[in-house]
Amino acid sequence: MKMIVLVTGATSGFGLAMVNHFGSNGHHVIAIGRRVERLNDMKNKLGSKLLLLKLDVRDGSEVQKVLRSLSHPFSEIDLIINNAGLALGMGPANKAQLSDWDTMVDTNIKGVLNCTSAVLPGMVERNRGHIINLGSVAGEFPYPGGNVYGATKAFVHQFSLNLRADLLGTALRVTCIEPGMCGGTGFSEVRFKGDVKAAEAIYAGVDPLTAQDIAETVYWVATRPGHVNINVVSMMPVQQAFSPFAIHRNK
Ligand SMILES: NC(=O)c1ccc[n+]([C@@H]2O[C@H](COP(=O)([O-])OP(=O)(O)OC[C@H]3O[C@@H](n4cnc5c(N)ncnc54)[C@H](OP(=O)(O)O)[C@@H]3O)[C@@H](O)[C@H]2O)c1
């Protein structure tokens, strides 16, 4: 079945790979981001099957207004992928800037809520739809410097499960995708505020996941038979695993 797919954070990394993957497989795609001019090449490739929407997911009233007034053939969204998100900083909590914490909460939590609440009533009315949220292994496993970023992704995990609880009895599906280290996206450059060296150092000597790995996983989740709900996908590169418990020893 051909779907109407909405991807937030479509201008870079995972989102861009998803636009390409779903679009190349014949689905209609609504691509949301602030820098939508980055998708001009994709527009040439996918033509009228791609709708570009310049939107900041933090702006709840604008998101509601735009997503509730979409016209044919983009109005009846089958799949929303809440992918827009970011980490800012990797220092300890006592050295973090409150404005960075606010931006992560507003984007990773409130952005997901703004977009979900705009499309969910229509999906329930049609008794058809799938919500796929981008969490992270940082929402399950703590690490130094992950403070508010990890906490926002823990929210995404639990919100996804709670949505499923509310939607029992409908045909709607909900999934949380929780990747570990993934390279080749804008994520680390954003986190380190343009410090390319610091961003590259994160991936030194590691063969990380790629945006294409994530796009293919999301595609697989979205194309399971209608009676199958994949609740959570936790995925990492083979070269990443879990920390032992940290112990601070007295000298
Ligand atoms: N890369 C990783 O290792 C990794 C691992 C686990 C989870 N994740 C999660 O996966 C998602 C995608 O990450 P990525 O690696 O693809 O990062 P990325 O390349 O930096 O892409 C992030 C996307 O989010 C969009 N975005 C950010 N703030 C926005 C806002 N206020 N309104 C609309 N769009 C906004 C950006 O678009 P504009 O700037 O154009 O608006 C961009 O398209 C994020 O939620 C991230 O937390 C990433």
The ligand as a Tripos MOL2 file, in Angstrom:
@<TRIPOS>MOLECULE
LIG
   48    52     1     0     0
SMALL
NO_CHARGES

@<TRIPOS>ATOM
      1 N1         22.9930   10.5490   15.1360 N.am      1 LIG1
      2 C1         22.8900    9.7980   16.2250 C.2       1 LIG1
      3 O1         23.8900    9.2130   16.7080 O.2       1 LIG1
      4 C2         21.5460    9.5920   16.8930 C.ar      1 LIG1
      5 C3         21.4170    8.5070   17.7600 C.ar      1 LIG1
      6 C4         20.1900    8.3040   18.3820 C.ar      1 LIG1
      7 C5         19.1280    9.1420   18.1230 C.ar      1 LIG1
      8 N2         19.2820   10.2070   17.2780 N.ar      1 LIG1
      9 C6         18.1090   11.0700   17.0580 C.3       1 LIG1
     10 O2         17.7330   10.9670   15.6940 O.3       1 LIG1
     11 C7         17.1350   12.1990   15.2510 C.3       1 LIG1
     12 C8         17.8180   12.6700   13.9890 C.3       1 LIG1
     13 O3         19.2050   12.8800   14.2580 O.3       1 LIG1
     14 P1         20.3050   13.0330   13.1110 P.3       1 LIG1
     15 O4         21.4780   12.2610   13.5440 O.co2     1 LIG1
     16 O5         19.7140   12.7720   11.7830 O.co2     1 LIG1
     17 O6         20.6700   14.6100   13.2900 O.3       1 LIG1
     18 P2         20.7680   15.8080   12.2270 P.3       1 LIG1
     19 O7         21.4690   15.3660   10.9970 O.co2     1 LIG1
     20 O8         21.3360   16.9640   12.9900 O.co2     1 LIG1
     21 O9         19.2420   16.1000   11.8630 O.3       1 LIG1
     22 C9         18.3710   16.6990   12.7750 C.3       1 LIG1
     23 C10        17.1500   17.2080   12.0330 C.3       1 LIG1
     24 O10        16.2530   17.7960   12.9920 O.3       1 LIG1
     25 C11        15.7910   19.0110   12.4670 C.3       1 LIG1
     26 N3         15.4060   19.9430   13.5150 N.ar      1 LIG1
     27 C12        16.1170   20.3000   14.6130 C.ar      1 LIG1
     28 N4         15.4330   21.2260   15.3080 N.ar      1 LIG1
     29 C13        14.2690   21.4450   14.6200 C.ar      1 LIG1
     30 C14        13.1540   22.2780   14.8350 C.ar      1 LIG1
     31 N5         13.0830   23.0980   15.8950 N.pl3     1 LIG1
     32 N6         12.1240   22.2500   13.9390 N.ar      1 LIG1
     33 C15        12.1900   21.4340   12.8650 C.ar      1 LIG1
     34 N7         13.2260   20.6150   12.6170 N.ar      1 LIG1
     35 C16        14.2500   20.6310   13.4890 C.ar      1 LIG1
     36 C17        16.9450   19.5650   11.6250 C.3       1 LIG1
     37 O11        16.4140   20.3980   10.6020 O.3       1 LIG1
     38 P3         16.5510   21.9830   10.5190 P.3       1 LIG1
     39 O12        17.7900   22.3770   11.2670 O.co2     1 LIG1
     40 O13        16.6090   22.2520    9.0470 O.co2     1 LIG1
     41 O14        15.2980   22.5000   11.1210 O.co2     1 LIG1
     42 C18        17.4810   18.2830   11.0060 C.3       1 LIG1
     43 O15        16.7900   17.9960    9.8050 O.3       1 LIG1
     44 C19        17.2170   13.1480   16.4370 C.3       1 LIG1
     45 O16        15.9810   13.1080   17.1390 O.3       1 LIG1
     46 C20        18.3260   12.5620   17.2980 C.3       1 LIG1
     47 O17        18.1860   12.9060   18.6500 O.3       1 LIG1
     48 C21        20.4590   10.4550   16.6440 C.ar      1 LIG1
@<TRIPOS>BOND
     1     1     2 1
     2     2     3 2
     3     2     4 1
     4     4     5 ar
     5     4    48 ar
     6     5     6 ar
     7     6     7 ar
     8     7     8 ar
     9     8     9 1
    10     8    48 ar
    11     9    10 1
    12     9    46 1
    13    10    11 1
    14    11    12 1
    15    11    44 1
    16    12    13 1
    17    13    14 1
    18    14    15 2
    19    14    16 1
    20    14    17 1
    21    17    18 1
    22    18    19 2
    23    18    20 1
    24    18    21 1
    25    21    22 1
    26    22    23 1
    27    23    24 1
    28    23    42 1
    29    24    25 1
    30    25    26 1
    31    25    36 1
    32    26    27 ar
    33    26    35 ar
    34    27    28 ar
    35    28    29 ar
    36    29    30 ar
    37    29    35 ar
    38    30    31 1
    39    30    32 ar
    40    32    33 ar
    41    33    34 ar
    42    34    35 ar
    43    36    37 1
    44    36    42 1
    45    37    38 1
    46    38    39 2
    47    38    40 1
    48    38    41 1
    49    42    43 1
    50    44    45 1
    51    44    46 1
    52    46    47 1
@<TRIPOS>SUBSTRUCTURE
     1 LIG1         1 GROUP 0 **** ****
